Amino acid sequence: MDAFASFFQSSNRNGWSYDSLKNFRQISPVVQSHLKQVYLSLCCALVASAAGAYLHLLLNIGGLLTTFACIGSMLWLLSTPPYEEQKRFGLLMAAALFEGAAIGPLIEMAIKVDPSILISAFVGSALAFACFSGAAMLARRREYLYLGGLLSSGLSMLMWLQFASAIFGGSAAIFKFEIYFGLLVFIGYVVVDTQEIIEQAHRGDLDYVRHALNLFTDFVAVFVRILIIMLKNSAEKTEKKKKRRD
């Protein structure tokens, strides 16, 4: 999931001049209206993703095929002209549906272990996303855009770690580092992407579908990592209880 998430994180980055970085105007009404469209589209994408996960629970369709279908839908969306609004929104919903099915096996595992873990992970992800995205809106314009370079470096390091682990094998410590460090990186992307969306909107880029896609990939990346952390903690607690009984 990290490979295509990082691709869509970097695909829509724009360069910022020194003069634009010094400009800290307030969010205009047009941009506020645009943000409403972005977050409404994000909510629709999350509902579609939940439907995809539910389809996996019913039909067991999640896996490599739905992952490739998700990537294909995203690429198709990005290559479609902005004026084909309905088509691009439909592709966003399709990408979200396939994404939900792709992470369906992880969600199914969480339900088998403890359904409350899934609810807690989603609530925690939503709260973290809302807090950091809200902080980016309330901060001065472009204040956190400087973090983009650091986050890109962190994302590259994660990708190389996963590549090395796939070839040479990874330890539990490396896996734990990847999960926690990856969570930190994608939470940072929530802040940076929110400010980039605001800045792009001020510059006339009102492509709410693409902006919603950026935030959707951020949310899913955060959710998956929080869910894995909670599952790991639950497994460790279960092992400790078994040892005490023995």
Secondary structure, DSSP 8 states (H G I E B T S, - for coil): -HHHHHHHHHTT-----HHHHT------HHHHHHHHHHHHHHHHHHHHHHHHHHHHHHH---SHHHHHHHHHHHHHHHHS-TT-HHHHHHHHHHHHHHHHHHTHHHHHHHHHH-HHHHHHHHHHHHHHHHHHHHHHHHS-TTTTTTHHHHHHHHHHHHHHHHHHHHHH---HHHHHHHHHHHHHHHHHHHHHHHHHHHHHHHTT---HHHHHHHHHHHHHHHHHHHHHHHHHHHHHHHHHHHHHH-
